[in-house]
Amino acid sequence: MSNSENKLQLYTCYISPPSFSVRIALNLKGLDYECNTIDLFKGEQYHPEFLEINPMGNVPAIKDGDMVLADSSAILMYLDEKYPQHPLLPHDLRKRAINYQVANLVSSSIQPILRIPVLGYIRNNFGPYERTAWIHKHLGKGFEGN
């Protein structure tokens, strides 16, 4: 196997917040990985080669040998358990539970609103002031939960 085949393979987009979190975790843990950029604006997430890796067509996705994960929360938990150096979560159960709560609120309440199809729909169907008010209202709900 070449050195590149031994590396974690991260499929990511520069503008994706879930991809940011995985790249940050990989770097905090000091893990060696190869970054494979998927340009969401060019529709590369729908190319057959990428859909073989992640049939949902979302980023991030990661390959670790024959293991493939395509959800940022699952990726972060996997990395933290498989590579325990530089833990991402506190050992204290209460603090760790708060981390889980925040992560779930972000992934269920905030990130879905920031997806390209949702933002495209808002851009095409609302004026600039309505768009801003809509985004503030719905993102605010996610932040109020924390």
C-alpha positions as CSV (number, residue, x, y, z in Angstrom):
1,M,0.0,0.0,0.0
2,S,1.2,3.5,-0.8
3,N,1.5,6.1,1.9
4,S,-1.6,7.9,0.4
5,E,-3.7,4.7,0.7
6,N,-2.9,4.5,4.5
7,K,-4.1,8.0,5.1
8,L,-7.6,8.9,6.1
9,Q,-9.5,10.2,3.1
10,L,-11.7,13.2,3.9
11,Y,-14.2,14.4,1.3
12,T,-15.0,18.0,2.1
13,C,-16.1,21.4,0.9
14,Y,-14.5,24.6,2.0
15,I,-17.8,26.3,2.8
16,S,-19.4,23.4,4.7
17,P,-19.7,23.9,8.5
18,P,-19.8,20.2,9.2
19,S,-16.7,19.8,7.1
20,F,-15.0,22.5,9.1
21,S,-15.7,20.6,12.3
22,V,-14.2,17.4,11.0
23,R,-11.1,19.2,9.6
24,I,-10.6,20.9,12.9
25,A,-10.9,17.6,14.8
26,L,-8.4,15.9,12.5
27,N,-5.9,18.6,13.0
28,L,-6.4,18.8,16.8
29,K,-5.8,15.1,17.0
30,G,-2.7,15.4,14.8
31,L,-4.0,12.8,12.3
32,D,-2.6,12.4,8.8
33,Y,-5.3,12.7,6.2
34,E,-5.8,13.5,2.5
35,C,-8.3,16.2,1.7
36,N,-10.5,15.5,-1.3
37,T,-12.5,18.6,-2.2
38,I,-16.0,18.3,-3.4
39,D,-17.3,21.5,-5.1
40,L,-21.0,21.7,-4.1
41,F,-21.6,24.7,-6.3
42,K,-20.5,22.6,-9.4
43,G,-22.6,19.7,-8.3
44,E,-19.7,17.3,-7.7
45,Q,-21.6,15.8,-4.8
46,Y,-23.8,14.1,-7.5
47,H,-21.0,12.6,-9.5
48,P,-21.2,8.8,-9.6
49,E,-17.7,8.5,-8.1
50,F,-18.7,10.5,-5.0
51,L,-22.1,8.8,-4.7
52,E,-20.3,5.5,-4.4
53,I,-18.6,6.9,-1.3
54,N,-21.7,8.7,0.0
55,P,-25.0,7.9,-1.7
56,M,-26.7,10.8,0.1
57,G,-24.3,13.2,-1.7
58,N,-23.4,15.2,1.4
59,V,-20.1,16.3,2.8
60,P,-18.2,15.5,4.9
61,A,-17.4,11.9,4.3
62,I,-14.4,10.0,5.5
63,K,-12.8,6.7,4.5
64,D,-10.5,5.0,7.0
65,G,-9.4,1.8,5.2
66,D,-12.6,0.0,4.4
67,M,-14.7,2.1,6.9
68,V,-16.8,4.9,5.4
69,L,-18.7,7.4,7.4
70,A,-20.8,10.3,6.0
71,D,-22.1,12.3,8.9
72,S,-20.0,14.8,10.8
73,S,-21.3,13.8,14.3
74,A,-20.6,10.1,13.6
75,I,-17.2,11.0,12.1
76,L,-16.2,13.0,15.2
77,M,-17.3,10.2,17.6
78,Y,-15.5,7.6,15.5
79,L,-12.3,9.6,15.4
80,D,-12.4,10.3,19.1
81,E,-12.9,6.6,20.0
82,K,-10.5,5.1,17.4
83,Y,-7.8,7.8,18.0
84,P,-7.9,8.7,21.7
85,Q,-4.9,11.0,21.6
86,H,-6.0,14.6,22.2
87,P,-9.6,13.9,23.1
88,L,-12.3,16.1,21.6
89,L,-14.7,15.7,24.5
90,P,-14.2,16.3,28.2
91,H,-14.0,13.2,30.5
92,D,-16.6,14.8,32.9
93,L,-20.0,13.3,32.1
94,R,-21.9,16.5,32.7
95,K,-19.6,18.5,30.4
96,R,-19.7,15.8,27.8
97,A,-23.5,15.7,27.9
98,I,-23.6,19.5,27.3
99,N,-21.3,19.0,24.3
100,Y,-23.7,16.3,22.9
101,Q,-26.6,18.7,23.4
102,V,-25.0,21.6,21.6
103,A,-23.9,19.3,18.7
104,N,-27.3,17.9,18.3
105,L,-29.0,21.3,18.4
106,V,-26.6,22.5,15.7
107,S,-27.1,19.5,13.5
108,S,-30.9,19.4,13.8
109,S,-31.8,23.1,14.1
110,I,-29.1,25.2,12.6
111,Q,-27.2,23.3,9.8
112,P,-30.3,22.2,7.9
113,I,-31.2,25.9,7.3
114,L,-27.8,26.6,6.0
115,R,-27.9,23.9,3.3
116,I,-27.4,25.2,-0.3
117,P,-30.9,24.0,-1.5
118,V,-32.6,25.8,1.4
119,L,-30.7,29.0,0.9
120,G,-31.3,28.8,-2.8
121,Y,-35.0,28.5,-2.2
122,I,-35.0,31.4,0.2
123,R,-32.9,33.5,-2.2
124,N,-35.3,32.8,-5.1
125,N,-38.6,33.3,-3.2
126,F,-38.0,36.1,-0.8
127,G,-36.8,39.7,-0.9
128,P,-33.5,40.6,0.8
129,Y,-35.2,41.9,4.0
130,E,-37.5,38.9,4.2
131,R,-34.5,36.6,3.7
132,T,-32.6,38.1,6.5
133,A,-35.6,38.1,8.9
134,W,-36.3,34.5,8.0
135,I,-32.8,33.3,8.6
136,H,-32.4,35.3,11.9
137,K,-35.7,33.8,13.2
138,H,-34.9,30.2,12.4
139,L,-31.2,30.3,13.3
140,G,-32.1,32.1,16.5
141,K,-34.3,29.2,17.6
142,G,-31.3,26.9,17.4
143,F,-29.1,29.3,19.5
144,E,-31.8,29.8,22.1
145,G,-31.7,26.1,22.9
146,N,-28.1,26.5,24.2
